[in-house]
Each structure stands twice: as C-alpha cells, then as structure tokens.
Amino acid sequence: MKVSVSEKLVWVVKARRDQEKMTERGTGFVLYFVLEPDLGRLQYFVSEQGKNLKPRGSFPLIGASVTPSDEAPHMFIVHSASGEIFKLRAANGKQQQRWMSHLQACARRHSDSGAKVGVAAPPPTSASMMNQVEVQQKSLIHSIESLPTKGPVSCLDQDLLLLKATSAATLSCLGECLSILQQTSGPSGTSILLHKILFFCVQHPGMDSFSPTEEVTDLEDNEEEDLGVLDDQRSIILHLLSQLKLGMDLTRLEKLNMLQVVLPTFILEKRSLLEMYANFMAHPDMFLAITWGSSPEERMVRFVEYYLTSFHEGRKGAVAKKPYNPILGETFHCSWEVPRDRVWPLRTHGHALGAGHCDPPRPSHAEAGAGSYHVRFVAEQVSHHPPVSAFYCECLERRMCVNAHVWTKSKFMGMSVGVSMVGEGVLCLLEHEEEYVFTLPCAYARSILTVPWVELGGKVSITCAKSGFSATVTFHTKPFYGGKVHRVTAEVKHNPTSTIVCKVQGEWNGTLEFTYSSGESKVIDTTRLAIIKKKLRPVEKQGRSESRRLWHHVTMALKEGNIDTATEHKHRLEERQRGEEAAAGPPTTSHGNQNTSTRGGEGWVYYNPLWKDH
C-alpha cells in the first residue's frame, strides 16, 4: 500500500562532494518533510501548517540510496543520483528506522518501475559513486573500531590496522583523482589565517643585537640516516594510526589535546623547523645574483633559479624525518659570508635570457672588489596554535631582503601525512623598487608503514606586479602507477604580452633544465652546487630561546642513539611550553606588537626591515 509519510525532521546538511552548505553545526533546521510515494519525491516545508502550500523544495528518490550515519544520534543520509547529499536527523531511533525503510522502499520501487518501462534512472555521477564508497569505507572503519581491544580478534590487530590505513589511503587517492578530473579552479578553503600585520623579533633579540665577530662557521654534520623499514617501530606507528581518521587536522588535534600518542622521537631530524628554513638559503650566491639581473625578465628568471635550487638542501634530500616543532618564542640566527666573485648563476652555455636581453659581462676580480657580502637571517616561532613561523633575510650591501611567514597545517591521509605551507613570502629588491611575492609547496610523508620517504607537491606562484612578470611552478607528486618522483616544471611569463620567456623541467633534488624563448638552454645540477656554510654563535653563547641551545640535549641524545633520553628531554620542553601557556592565559598569536601597516601585505613582518628607511 502506498502510504504518504509526513513528520518533522532536522535537516543538518545539504552538500555536494565539492561544496558543502551547512547550518549551525549540531543543530540544523527543523523542517516538515513529506514523502510522496507516487511521485517518488521527498518534499519539505518550513512548518506543518504550510504543507498545503508550495513546498520549500524537493528532491527525487529515483536512483537514490539511504544509509545510516554515526556522525550524530539518529542521523541518516540520502545520496541522490545527482551527487547531492542530504543529512537528516530523526527524533529517536524508531523514527529514524521508519523513515529509512519508507525512503529505501520508495527509491527501490521507482528505480525498478523506471527500468521496466524503459525509463533509465539517471546515471550515477562520479560524485555519487564516491559518496557511496565513502559510506562503505566508514562502515568498515566502524566495524573494526567496534571490536574489543583484547581477545582473538582485536581492534588493535596489525592486519586490521593495516587494512584500516590502506582503505583510507585508497579513498584519499580516489578523491585526488576525482579532483584532477573535475579540473577544479584551485584549492578551496586555503586562506591566510592572519589578517593583521604583526611585527616579530620585537621582544626577542633581532639580528642587530649580535656582532658578526661572535659567529663561527657551522661545522655540524647533521646528515640524516634513512629510517629503512620500520619493523621494530611499526607497532608504535600502527597504534598512532589507530587513533586517526582520514582527513583529520593533526594541528587542531594537538591544540585540543586529543592526540594521545606523541609523535615518536626516532623519526625526528636533528634540527628545528626554524633552522630548516635557514637551510633553504644554502646558496646565498644565487640569492644575491637576483638583483644583478640587467632587466626585469632576467631578475625573475634568476629568482626562479634560486627558488628551485633551494629545496634540496632545506629538505636534506628525501629522508623521511621531521624537524623539531619550535616552541613559542623560539628564535634562530645565522649569517653567510659570500665571496663577491661568486655572485653569478651557474651556466653551461652563454646565452640570451629571452629576446633582447643578455647577461652583463662578468666583472674582473678588481671590479668585484675584495671581501664578501654579508647575508643575515633571523627566524622566530610567532604562534603555537596555529603553528606559525616567520623569517627574515637581508643583504645590506645589495639592498635586498626577503620576509615570509608560514603556517604548517598537517593532515592525516591514510598511508601519508600531508603538510600545507600556508602563507607567503616577499622578496624586495630596493635598488629596482620591485617586490616578488611567492608561495611554498606542500610536503608529504609517504609510505609511513613501510619505507618512509618525502616528496613535495602542489602549484606555487611567483609574481612581480611592477614588471608584469610571473612564474608558475608545479611540484608533481608521484603517480599511483609508474612515473618519476620529485619532478618539477615551471614557466616564466610576461603577462601583458602573454609571452612565455622561460620553461623549466627536471627534479628539484636533481637536474634542472632551463629553456628560453631564444631557443638557448642551460642545466643546473643541484647535487653539484657548492654549499656555502652558514655561520652562527656557539651554543654556549646563544640565548635560552635560540634553537641550537634550546634543543641541544635532544640533539645530543639523538646523535648518541639514545632515544629514551631524547624523548625525556623533548617531553620536558613540551611541558615547559604548556606551563608557560597556562600561566599566560588564553593563547594569543605571539610576542610581536600588533600594528597595522600598508607595507608588506598580510602576515608577520620583521620589526626593522631594510625598506623601513627606504
């Protein structure tokens, strides 16, 4: 018998896979729903009194599926054939079961009758198929997690945990493929968190507080050994993964103290994240060469050269280890002495950099002048929740500086962990009155249960508003089947004329080939580029909040292979930070004075930059 069902339900979410429109989380709208079996549609009204009027909306049930949801009590989801999702919540379990039974019966009857009369149900879209896969994967996860922790079949069984992680990784891979096929215009929801300009290194010593004579050449050899197959530590990793769900924001979990397992110490690098940013400057000669370019085109190309060659040393190759998380107020200071006759890009040919622009003649030693350029660097952890680092680098003699802030946002992806580098940097060439705004790629720790390795991925941009030149750099992640790792491509474009003046292809930690519009080309092998060692003060002369001194005991224990001691010292630092945060009251974003300014865009700016007096 065809029965019309009409009752009040809570409409929690109406969404598509690529966009979600939510009501106030946890409450939703109380609407009056009417199921019309003859029409095969679910209609809804603002109130019961208005059900005789035109419905507020409706959706067809032909080809739809109805499944329960564990997101909230008595919730169920209607997956329409068009790819839309309708999340509804009943008042109790009995009402939930009644509605699900009637909706399933109605959907099945209209799908079957449509097939009999030759009216095909709407073909399932990729989004609707993906939704069904997600429901089945969630059901699998729920089944595993509902098992007891002890007994012959346990939720902590290694095979089940591996199945759980593998299913999440497969789902993530399918989602990535779907996004590529849909040709989305760009990542959604990625925005700069900080909407004011905040100055850093105000309350802590800046680079002007130290004399260069105090610094010595860094002789630390912190070359990281490969982790290899983590047989001994696999149970620790599996236990950690058992607490995570696909897409979880690890940064938010840490903030809410919901992540009960601390990241194992054995996967840590022997350096702070702030020092890693300094290591991106391992080729300061190429950095200084940017401002020597004789034209805006050449300066943009030289910046792309420097940018692409900076990652191999900053990442220490493909070793899958994680730098220390800086604590709030931690700083890192260093400098480089760059011989003046080295400030020229490496070339395999002499050639024109695009039409009409040639390299200036290389100066003689006398013209270059004796001595060195002095490049100074300072970084500070300016926020802990969210984790934001700011760094600044300058060369006073060449009147150039770079200022950047980065929010490291981590997400669990099944068999991988992804880290988005949210933020931007600005390179200022005061001699030419040019600013180059650039972003950073994402980093991924892959195969975390077997042999971990690191790759970079995503599309970044470099733009100079004054000259009209821009560059698009794409870090390609390894395809699921075949393909090369660490691949990167780039294009330099003159936007007013839409002219491509340079193309780049290769590996960011290997060989890079630059091809110019003139037909000329050159090759840079990053593995053969000479590293200029940074200089910094000895640990005993550093302040309590400087990275090398702050993490000294952890680093020494890791070098000695004493994981337990390293873990103990790391725990002390973390407890110290929690204690300082509790004493300070509600967390704020940091040590800098909040000021607004029209210079530098949004984010964190060094308190005494070169452009201040320009």
N, C-alpha and C positions, 0 to 999 in steps of 0.2 A: 504494500500500500504506500502511495506517495504521500508523505507527511511533511508539511512545512514546519521547520524548526525556527523559533524566534526567541532570543534571550539576550540579556546584557552580557557583553564580554569586554575585557580590557585589551585594547589594541596597543601593543607595545612597540612594534617596529614594522614599517613597510620599507623594503630595501631592494636594491639590485646588487649584484656582486661588485660592481664598480662604483656604486654610490650608496650611501645609507642615510636615510632621513629618520631620526629618532625623536620621540617625545622625551619629556623629562624622564631620565633614567630611573627605572624601578617603579614608576607609577603608570605612565601611559594614559591614553584617553579611554574613558568608559563610554562605549558606543552601543547602539542597539543593532544586533545582527539578525538578518532574516535569510534563511536558506530556502531557495525556491527550487525544489527538485525538478519540476517540469522544464524550467528554463536552464537548469544546470548552472546557476549563478549564486554567489553569496553577496547579498546586498547589506549595506549598513546605513544607519540613520543616526542623527545626533541624539535623539531621545525616542522613547517608546511612543510618546504622543505624536511624533512626527512620522510614524511608519506608513501612514496613509498618503503622505506627500511624496514628492520625488526623492528617491534615495540620494544620500550624500555621495555615494559611489558604489561600485560593484566590481566583481572580477569573475571570469569564467572558471569553472572547475574541470572542464574537459582537458584531459591530459595532465591534471594536477596530481600531486602526491601530498599526503598528510602524515606527519611524523611527530612523535613527542619530543620535547626538549627539556634538558636538565638545567637550562640557564636560570629558570625561576620556577617556583612551585606551580603546578597545574598549567604549564605553558605547552603549546603545540605550535607547529609551523606548517603553513600551507605553501608549497612550492608550485607556483603556476607554470604552465608550459611556456610562457613568455620570458621566464627567467626571474620574475619578481618573487620576493619572499614576504609572507605576511605572518608575523609572530603575534599570536593571540594568547591570552591568559584567562582561564576559567576561574570561577569562584571556588571550586573544590574538585576533587578527583572524579566524582561521579559525573559532574557536568562536563569535565574535560573528555571523559570516555564517551559520553553520549554524543558530543559534537564531533569527535574524531570519527566515530562509527558512521554517523549520517553523512559527513563530508566524504569519507572514503567510498561509501556506497554510491553516492551521487556521482562522484568523479568516475568511478568504475563503470556505472550504467551508461553515462553519456559517452564515454570513450568507446565502449563496446557497441552501442547503438550507432554511433557515427561510423564505425568501421563496417557495420552490416549494410548500411545504405550507401556506402561508398564515399562518405564524407570523412576524409582523413583528419585525425587530430592534428593540431599544429605541431610541426616537427620540433623536437626538443632542441633548445638552443644550447650553445656551449656553456652559458652561464647556469642554466637549469641543471645540466648534467654535472657541472662542477659542484653545484649545491647538493645534489644527491650523493656525490662522492664524499663531500664533507660530512654529511649526516652519517653515512656508513662508517667513516673513519672515527667520528666521535663516539659512535656506538661501540666500536672496537676498543677504543681507549677506556670507555666507561666499564666495559666488561672486564678488562684487565685490572683496572683500579679497584673494582668491587671485590676482587679476590682477597682472601686473608693474607696477612703478612707472613704467616708461618703455615707449615703443612706441606704435603706432597706437591700441591700446585699453589705457588705463592705469587703475589703481585710483584715481588722483587726477583722472580726467576730471571736469569740473564737472557734466556731466549725470548721471553715475553717482553722484557725491557727493550731488547734489540728490535723485536717486531714493532713495538710501540714507536721507537725512534725512527725506524725505517719507513713506516707508514706515514709519519709526519713529514719526513723528508720527501717522500714521493708526492704527497699532496702539495708541498711547497713548490716542487719542481713543475707540477702541472699548472699551478697558479701562475708561475713565472712565464711558462709557455703561453698561457691564455692571454696574459698581459701583452706579450710581444705580438701575438696575432691580432689583438684588438687595436694595435698601433695607438696606444694612449698618447696623449699630447705631452705628458710629463708626470712626474710623481706628484700625488696629491697629499696634502696634509704636511708637507715639508716647509716649515716656515722658521724664520729666525725667532728664537724664543725671547731675546732681549730687545726691548723697544726703546731703550734709552741708551745714550752714550755714557758709559761708566769708565772712569779712569782707573787703571791698575798700577801697582807699584807706588802707591801714594804713601801708605803706612809702612811699607817694606822698603829696604834699600834698593834704589834703582841702579842703572849701570854707571851713573856718575859718582856713586859712593865708593868705587874701588879704583885703585891705581893699576894700570896695566902692568906695572913692575911687580905686582904681587902674584901675577898669574904665571903658571908654568905649562909647558906642553903636556897635553894629556897622553899618558903612556899606558892607560888601561886598555887591556885587550879583552873585551867582553864578548868575544866571538861565541855565539850560542851553538851548542851541540844539538843535533837533531834528536827529537823525542823518540823516534822509532815507533815500533808497535807497542802500545801501552798495555801489555799483558798484565803486568803487576798492578797497574793503577786502574785497570778497566772497571773493576767493581766500584771504585770511587766515582768514576765518571758516570757509570750507569746509575748509581744511587742519586747523583746530582740530576741526571736527566729525568729520573722518575718523578721529580718534583715540578718539572716544567711542562708547559703546553705550547703547542705551535703558535708562533706569533707573540709570545709573551715579551713584554718590555722588561728586560733584565734590569735596566736602570731604575725603573719605577719600583720593581720588587725590592731592590736593595734599599730604596728610600723608605718603603713601608715596612722594612724588616721582615718580609715574607719569605725571603730566600734563606732557608735554614742551613744549607750547606755552603760554606765559604769556598771560593774558587781554590782548588788545590795549589799549594805553593810550588810544586815541582814543575808547573807549566809557566812559571814567571821568568821573564827576562831579568838580567842583572842591571836594569836601568829604569828610571822613572819615565813616565809618558812625556814629561816636560823636556827631558834630555833627548828623547826620541825626536821631538820637534826640532831641537838644535841640530841633530844629525842630518836633517834634511838640508842643512847648509854646508854639507861636506865639500861642496865645490864652490866656494865663495868667489873664485876667479871667474867662473861663468856667470855668477850673480852680478859681479861688478861690470862684466862686459856688456850688460844690457844697455847701460847709459852711454856707452861708447858708440852705439849704433848711429850712423850718419843720417838716418831717415826714420820716420815713424814705422815704416814697414820693417826695416831691419831690427829696430828695437823690439817690436812684437815677436819677430821670429827668434831673436836671441832669448827673449823671456820664455818662449815655448821650449827652446833648447834646454835652458836651465831647469824649467819645471819638470820636464820629462826625465832628466838625469838625476833628480833629487831623491827619488823614491827608493832606489836600490840600496843606498846606504842607510836611509832612515828606517827602512824595513828590515835591514840585516838579511837580505835575501828572502827566501821563502820559509824560514824557520817558524814553526807554528808556536811561538811563545808570546806571552802577553806582558807588556811593561807594567811596572807598579802603578796603581791608581794614586795619583797625587792627592795629598790631604789639603784641606782648605788653607790657603796662605802659603803653601809651599812655593819656593822660587828656584830658578836655575839660571846661573850667569856663566857666560863664557865669551870668548872672542877668537878671532883669527888674524894672523899676520899674513897678508897676501903680497908676495913679491910683485912689484909693479909690472915687470916684463912678462908676467903670466896671465895678465888680464886680457886674454883673447880666446875666442872659441876654437875648439879643435876642428881641423878641417882635413879632408882627404883630397880635395881639389880646391883651387882658387876658382871662384865663380861669382856671377852676379846674383844678388838676392832679389830676384824678380826684375821686371823691366826697368831699366834706367838707374838702378841702384847698385853700387859696387862697394866693397869693403874699403874703408880708409886704409892708406898704406900703413904697414906695421912700423911703429916708431923704433928708432935705434935705442940702445941701452941708455945713451946720454939723454935722449929726448924723454924716455920713460922716467928717468930720474932714479936716484938711488933710494934705497929703503923700501918700505912696504906700505900698503893700505891697511888701515886698522878697521876691522868689522866687529861690531859688538852686538851681543844677543842677550835678551832677558825674557824669561817666561814666568808666569805665575798662575797657580790654580785659583781662579777668582770665584768659583762657585762649586759647591759639593753636590747639591740637589737642585737642579740637574748638574752633572759634572761638566764644567766649562773651563777651558784653559785659554789663556791669552798670551801671545808672544809678540815681541818687537825686535827688529834687527835694523841696524843702520851703519852707514859708512859716511862719516862727516866730510871726508876729503872729496868724495864723489857726489855728495849731496843727494843721497838716495836712501830710502828706508822702506821697510815693509811692516805692516801691522795686521795681526789676524786674531780671531777668536774662534774656537772650535768647541762645539758641544758633541761629545761622544755618546751616541744613543745606541745601545745594544739590544738586539732582538734574537730570540731563540728560533731556529729554523729547522729543527729536526736533527739532521746529521751535521748541521753547520750552525755557527753563530755569526750574525751579521752586525757590523758596527757602522752606523751612518755618521759621517763627519759633517754635522750641521753647522753652518757658519760661513764666513768668507774672510778673505784677506785682501789688503790693498797695498800695492807697490806704488810708491811715489818717487818719481824722477823730477826733483825740483829744478834741475837745470833746464829741462824741457817743459816743465809745468804739465806733466802727464801723470795720470793715475790709471793703474791697471787693476781691475777688480777680478778676483779669481775665487773659485771654489775648490773643494777637495773630494776625491773619490771615496766610495765605501770600501771597507775591508771585510774579508770573510775568512773565518777559520773553518776549513773544510775537513771532512772525514775524521771527526773528533773521536770516533771509536776505533779507528784503525791506525793509519799513519797520518797524523795531522799535518796540514800544510796551509799556507796563507796565499790568498790572491786578492787583487784589487778589482773593483767593478764599478760601473756607472759612467755617466756622462758629466763632464765638468766644463765650465766655460771660463774664458779669459777675455775681458773686454776693456777697450780704451775709448771712452766717449769722445775725447778731444780729437783723436786721429781718425776715428771711424773704423779702426781695425779690430777684429775679434778672432778668437780661436775656439774651436770646439774639440775637446779631447775625449775620446771614448776608451775606457778600460774594459776590455772584453773578458767576461768570465768564461771558463771552460765549458763547452757544450756537454750535454749528458753523454753523448757518444762521440768519440774521436775529438779532433780539434786540438789546437795548441793552448798552452797555458801562458798567462802573463802577457797576452797580446794587447797592443795599444795602437790606435790610429788617431790622427789629428788632421785638422785643416785650419789654415790661417786665411782669413777672408777680409777683403776691403769692402765693407758694407755699402757705401754709397754707389759703388760700381758693380757690386756682386762678383768681384773678381777673386778667384782662388789663387793666392800667391805662393802657397807652400802646402805640401802634403807630407804626412809622416806615417810610417808604419814600422812595426817591429815589436820588441819586447821591452817593457820598462826596466827589467833587470838584465837585459842582454844587449842586442844590437838594434840601433835605431837608424832608419834610412830617411833622409830628408830630400824631397824632390821639389824643385822650384819651377815657377811658371816659365822660366827661360829654358827649361829642359835640363839644366845642371842638377847635380845631386851631390850629397855627401853622406858619410856614415859616421856615427858615433857609437863606439863600443863602451858601454857603461862599466864593464868589468875591467877595462884597461885604463880608465880615467884615474889620474893620481888624486889621492885623498889628501887634503890639507888638514892636518891635525888641529883640533881646537885647543885653546889654552884656557885654563881655569885655576882658581886658587886651590891650594892643597886643602884636604878635608879639615885638617886641624885649624885652618884659618877661616873656614866658612861659618856662616851664621847657623843657628839651630834649625831654621826653617828651610835651609838650602838642601836640594835633593841629595847630593852625594853624602852629606853628613847625616841627613835625616834617615836615609835607607842604608847607612854604612854597615850596620850589624847584619841586616838581612842579606846584603850583597856578599859579605864575607862568608856567611854560613852557606850560601848557595855555591860559592866558589869551592868551599871545602866539601861540598856534597852532603852537608848536614841539614837535611830537610826539616827535621823536628825543631832544631834551633832557629832556622829561618822562619818557620811557621810561628814560633813563640814570639820572636821579635816583631813580626808583621802584625800579630794579634795585639801586641802592646800599642803599636802605633794606631791601629784601628780603634782600640778602646780609648786612647788618648783623644782621638778626634771626636768620638761620641761624647766623652765627658766635656770637652770644650763646647760642643754644640749645645749640650744640655744646659751648661752654665750661661751660654749666650742667649738662651731663649729661642723663640721661633726663628727658623733659619731664614736668612736673607741672602742675597747674592753678593755679598762679599766685603772685601777690605777697602775697595775703592770708594771715593766720594762720588755720589750720583750727581752728574751735571749734564745739562743738555748743550748740544753744540751743533752747528750746521756742517762741521767738517768731519769727514770720515764715515758718514752713513750711520747705520745702527750697529750697536755692539759695544765692545770694550776697546778703549784706546789708551795707549801708553801716556802717562801723565805729562811727559816732557818730550814730545816728538820733534823731529827736525823741522817740520812745517810750522811749528808754533811761532817761530820768529821769521818765517819766510815772507 
